[in-house]
């Protein structure tokens, strides 16, 4: 477990003794726990026996894969928020224990969004006198939420590139890319929608955060606005992906129709040729005795076949089957 203690804009690595001393000092602080190895149990022990958080909340923080939610307990609120990973392929999960004296965050692995919070926390203009836990909660969730925008921007570029490639030449590999993008989009949608609904409940007053006032509620309204924008973007890209899939299917189908038309034309041309060669290939004495000589071979053997091909070509051309307009 890696613990970082932020107090008065300064961040330092903290031991259990430092954390206990910070709790006893009575000054507001933020403790960030990177529970990289959940099997050691250090983070769970700290949350249960040092901070005395409710066992149900600690159990949720121990098992990642939670949906965004905000639960109220005696003396603190437990919040789960998500952001986008740098590669946009998955989401980042951060658990927050919010009280009026401190905020504790738990995550697994390094989170760039929290580094951004540490840079912003010392210079954030809290001119409206909002409680520090409100400001800190806003900064953490806002930084996590903002990670969705570059991920979706990259997603938009991928969709445009994929459309261009499909129109030029559809391949099976493009289908794999489309399905992977759809899975990524669904993973984002599964966390953005409940996160949006969660802050809708906060802004409406259905759920309260410790220290929440009418003035400080504007921070959560800002988060709600960002999440609405992201939710709309996700829905738009889902429609775009459906359109790309339809484009791929239509393009492949059109190419298949062209190939089938070409094969049908070739088969149709050989149909009368097969009939003629079959007819004159019959071993009847009358044919063998009377149709003899070089000119008979040129007229009946070669000429009829050339005439059949020419007539079929004119017919296909008039009907526009060879690619030109029908006459």
Protein Blocks (a to p, Z undefined) as FASTA:
>chain_A
ZZdddeehiacdddfklmmmmmmnopacddddddfblmnommmmmmmmmnopafklmmmm
mmghiacdddddehiacdddddddfklpaccdddddddfkbccdddedjdfklmmmmmmm
mmcccfnopafklmmmmmmmmmmmmmmmmmmmmmmmmmmmmmmmmmmoccfklmmmmmmm
mmmmmmmmmmmmmmmmmmmmmmnopaccehiafklmmmmmmmmmmmmmmmmmmmmmmmmm
mmmmmmmmmmmmmmmmmmmmmmmmmmmmmmmmmmmmmmmmpccfklmmmmgcjklmmmmm
mmmmmmmmmmmmmmmmmnopnopacZZ
